[in-house]
């Protein structure tokens, strides 16, 4: 916007030249400075955890290197489970596949269960947030149900679905839906009266109000619910798969335990942790992208 | 000429539990088409409640609001409100905020291109077309209020309701927006009701000033005609006899006859 003005200054008057030059310099300087600053920033957030990780590995190595140790040291994990660590996507047979494939199978179940929970949770949350009677009727029941641990649902859902796959998905669904419902309801109850007034003056109908005002206004709350929900569903899938079997990462741990492959279990734990971390970051990045602007006013 | 807007003995009481508070009593007021009417009174006297009754955002307890001799008791775009705190939706751009209203009101009657022209015309009216793609968080308070006005004007309301529209702005911005408001009123000849607690603003902008008594059970304490010719010039009026007389009358009403009594609470 100010570019033409600067040009004119340069052309018309001499004294302004110096100023124009300094403006030019400024516009370049921050760029190189930014790059260095961001490099420093990345180093500041990456180096400390790496140092701590190295210390942990060293201490672990020393502590469990004696012949009678109950758990394997890192060096032994590397020797025995090298294939799992190096190549996540190998296929040597129907049950001998890389951990990457197993994680993908588990993620697929999470996608179904969590996706369903997200849609239904937001709708029920909207109902509870909008209607005082729906809240009075449903909230106490939800508060009780949400304390039920994920695995406690499993026998019941196996009985109902008669198959392990939908049962696992149901367990994920029922575990992750509560924080989504509750957060959505709170977000919708907190929509400022002003927005409601605007909607009333414009005579928005219920559906228009839902997707034009309610969802964007409550988006920050909804996304914090989704973030908690995705974490819970990742917790639940590992536990559910241990019992239902199949190809997922949870069953892999159980299988490894039954065949005394402790090193494989430790590698799988690292996988689970990293995937959970990535899921959490994904949802929060999505939330940040979607709610851009909502918070700032 | 019959009244364009008529408030027919309206009253409003709020009931919370066992206690009922009467806020407004026997409000009677007729407003002609094209008139600019200000409602002034001390804070807490029910000015905003009165505006909400006209807007239909709160239902009247007794009496009726008649617009062109038809009772109105629900909100609608024919009585557009400019809210005190602008109430723009922060996740929409300036353009989209106005579009929300235009799409709803003219979605069936205007084509897409016509709606676009109409949005830009209204943004031009408040000189905000340049910021059409900005979000409310990126523009100043005065600009937000101008967008709020554009949004309200874009509904082509029969009555424009302004709820202390300039109250949260600094003095210079406020003066600028007041001038713009007068210009818009001169150009569009729309009917405007403005809530204010600023005596100068009321006298400068209005054809008539409705002065409210203190609550509870506030009523219309007096209506003052402002017989100043338009267009009005802020600086010329500063020493104008009629202007000063009107100003004095409102001040006397507010500070002598109906002083704000805090002990009454």
Interface residues (C-beta under 8 A of the other chain):
Chain A: X192 X194 X195 X197 X198 X200 X201 X202 X203 X204 X208 X212 X213 X216 X217 X219 X291 X293 X294 X295 X296 X297
Chain B: X55 X56 X57 X75 X76 X77 X79 X80 X81 X83 X85 X87 X89 X90 X91 X100 X101 X104 X105 X135 X136 X137 X155
